Amino acid sequence: MTSPNLTVPAPTITDRHFVKPLLCGPGPSDLLPSVVEAMSKPILTPICDELFNVLDDIRSGIQYMFQTRSKTVLAVSGSGHLGMETIITNLVAPNETLLLASRGIWEERALSIAKRRGIKTVVTKVPFTATFSLEHLERMLKKVRPTALFITHGDSSTGTVQKIEGLGKLCHKYGALLLVDTVVSIAAVPFLMDEWEVDGVYTSTQKALSGPPGISPVAFSAKAE
């Protein structure tokens, strides 16, 4: 952009050369070469026929990632927090009850979202380094009878992994949906949405998926629909 009337100088940051870091934190992670290559491809517009093929590929990829045959999968443009808000606000209505199995900071974020939505909340806790037993969660489901149970599969602050297998069946036994945060765990440890009867799940691209930040894949079960 050139004009004699420009008084604000152009930024110099575009001329800087960054040394490639080795990212070993909880996120963002290093991008795979295939991801970098894909991001360099031309931009498509909504009227490009090829865009529909790309969208089909995205849907198939999300189904594979979560191991689900559900057709209700989407890539939300936003952080993992937006994915969290997407499943909570779409599956639990104001004045309904959400049971939060809290063992880290992410359930606290879910609690904040639920309260802002006018959702009734019940919190059950274990120490940050511990995980929940199915017996404990069944007692809470039987006592509270919530609309849904929210739980985190993996916790980035402690490195612990919560057992999800068997929990979906327990939730459905007591008329509740199962909502799972897999931001840390997807692509790091196995996750089987259909087999484990999970109703709402989300993740984020910048951790074990080795993608750029800003996309939150989400999936809903047929029961949740």
N, C-alpha and C positions, 0 to 999 in steps of 0.2 A: 504494500500500500504506500503510495507516494502522493504528496500534495504539499505545496508551499505553506498551507495553513495548519499543518500538524505541529502542535507544540509539545505533545507528550512523546518522549523518545520511545523507540521500539525496545522491547525487553531483550536482554542478552541471554536469557536462559536457553533459548533455542539453539544457541551456538555452543553450549556446554557439552562436554563428553563425559558421561558417567562411567565409572569403573563398575563392571558387573559384580554385584555382591553375592555372597553365598548366604541365602536366607534359611536360617535354621530355627526360626521362631514358630509360634503357633499359626501364623498367617500374617501377610501373604507369603506364599511359598514360591520357589523358583518355577518359572514357566517351562513346560516341556518345549523342545524345538518345534514339534508339530503344532503346538498352540500358537507359538510366535509366527510360524508360517501361515497358519489359517487367518490370523489377525491382519496379515499383510495383503489379503485378497481384496478385490474390488468391492465397494459397497453396493448392495442391491436395494432397489426401491420396491415399494409395495406392489407395483404393476409389473415387476419382472416375473416371468413364468418360473424361473429357477428358484425364486424365493420359496415357493410352495414345497419344492424338493428339500430345501434347507430346513424348513419348518418340520417336515416329516422326519428328517434325520434327527433333529433336536428331540422330537417326541420319542422316537425309538431309543435314543441315547438315554433319556431320562428313565424310560421304562426299564432298560437294561441296568442302569445304575442302581435303581431302587428294587430291582427284581419284581416288577409288577406288570400285569397285563391291563391295568386300568387305563382307560382312554383319557381320564381327567388328570393330565399331567401338564405342567407349564413351567416356563422359565420366567420368573418375575424379575423385572429390572430393578435391582436394589440389593441391599446387604442381607445377611442372614437374619437380622432383626425384622426386616420386611417379610421374609418367609415365615418367621415366627408369628408375626401379626396376621398374616394371611390365613394360616390354618386356625388360629384361635378365633378371629373375628368371623370367619365363615362357618365354623362348626359349633361355636358356643354363643348363644344369644344373651343379651342383657337379662339379668335376674336368674339365669341358669347357673349351675354350679360347676366350677372347674377345680378338680383335685390336682394339686401340684406336688410331685414327688421331688423334693428339693435336696440336692447334694452339691450345689455349686452356685455360681453367680447367674447362670443362664435361666434357671427357674425363677430367680428373683426378677429378671427382666420380663419373663412371661407374666409374673404376678403383677408387675407395674402395668403392662398392656391390658390385662384382664380387668384391673381396677378402673382404668380409664374408660373401659367399655361398659362399666356397670355390671360386670359379671361377678357373681358371688364366688369367693375363693376359700378353699381349705388347703392348708399347707401341712405336709408331713415331711420330717427332716431326718437325715442321718448325717454323720460327720462328712466333711468334704472328701476324705480319702476312702470312704466306705461306699457300698452299693446296697440297693434294696433287695430284700428277699421277696419271692413271690408270695410267701405266707403273710408277710407284713402288708404288702399292697392289697392282698385279698381282704384282709381285715378292714383296711381303710375303705375299700370299694363297698364292702358290705355295710359299713357304718354310715358313710357319707351319701352313697347312691348318686354320684355326680353325673352330669351330662358327658363329661370327658375327663380322662386322666392325661396330664402332660408330664413327660419325662425326657431326660437327656440320655442319649445312647453313649456318647463319649464326652468327657470333660477335659478341656484343654489345660486347665490350671493344675490338675492332679494326674492326668494320664490314665484315669480309671475308665473302665468300660462296663456299662450296666447291661445285664442280661435282659433282652427283650423277648426272646423265645418263650412262649407260653403266656405272656402277659396280655396279648390281644384276646385270647380265648377267655381269660379271667375277666377282662373288661366287659366283653359281650355277655358273659354270664350274669353280670349285674347291670346290664343295660347302658353301659358307658362306651364311648368311643376312645380309642387310643391314639394320642398325638405324640410324635417323637421328633426330637431335635437330633439331626445327624450331621451337623456342620463339621464337627471334628472327625467323625468316624467313617463317613462314606469314602470308599476307595482305600481306607486304611485297615478296616476289619469287615468281615461279611455282614451284610444286612439284607434280609429277605422279607420284603414288605408283605407280599401275598401269603407266604407260608406262615409268617408270624402274626397275621391278621391285624396289621397296622392300618389305621383309618386315615390319618393325616400325617404327612412327613415332609420335612424340608431340609435343605442343606445349603451350602454356599460354595462357590467355585474356587476360592483362593487358598484352600488348605490342602488336603490330601489329593484333591482333583488336579492340583497344579495348574489352575487356570487364573485368569485375571479377576480381580475383585469386581463386584457390581452385579452379579447374577445369582439369584436364589432359586434353584429348581425345587418344585413343589409337586406333591402327588396326593390324590384323594382316592379312597377306596369306594367301591360301589355302595357300601353301607353308609358311608359318609354323605354320598350324594342324595 
